[in-house]
Amino acid sequence: MGVDAEDLAPLSWIRRGTNLWAHTLEDWPAERWKEGGHWRVVAVGFRAFDLGGDGPPRPTNDLLGWLGGAVPRRVDLSADRWVRLLEGRTLPDPGDDGLVALGWRGVALARGFRRDGVLRHEVPKGRLRWLRTVMEGLVEGEGAA
C-alpha cells in the first residue's frame, strides 16, 4: 500500500497461525518465562497482517490505524461519505482496483477495497457501529455549524 520500510522499522514481529502480530517490545515481557512451562503466549502487540488466503498478506485495520498518515494508498472520505459506506452502501470511486486505506483528514482509519470504480469498506463488525456513531456525530456537528 505504498508504506515506506522506515515507517515499519519500529516494529518487531511474531507469527501466530495465519496472523502476523506487531509489537515494539525491546525485551520479552516476562523474565521468568520458560518454553514449555505453564505460560502460553497467545499474542503480544496488535494483529498487523492476515496471512491466510490466496493473495498477498492483508494489512489489518489496526496496522493501518497505527500507521496513520504514513499510508499513501489512501482514500480520504468526508464524514457523510463515511456514514454512507458504513451503512453498507457502496461509493463510486475511480482508481486502481485493490486494497486501499480509508482515511479521515489525512489519517488512515480502516481498510477498504476498490473494484471496478466502486469502493467498499472492510471494517470488522465489532468496530463498525462505533465508527459509524462517531462519523454520524461529525455529520451532525457540521450541520449545526
Number of C-alpha atoms within 10 A of each C-alpha: 15 10 14 11 8 8 11 14 9 11 14 13 16 16 15 13 9 12 19 20 21 22 16 13 13 8 7 9 9 8 7 9 13 10 9 7 8 8 11 10 9 6 15 15 14 17 21 23 20 17 17 12 9 6 7 10 15 17 21 23 23 18 20 25 19 17 16 18 17 19 23 16 17 24 22 17 15 14 20 17 16 23 21 15 19 20 13 10 13 16 16 12 15 12 13 13 14 13 20 26 27 28 24 19 12 16 21 27 24 25 25 20 16 21 15 12 13 14 23 21 23 18 18 12 8 8 11 15 14 11 17 19 13 14 21 17 15 16 17 12 10 11 8 7 5
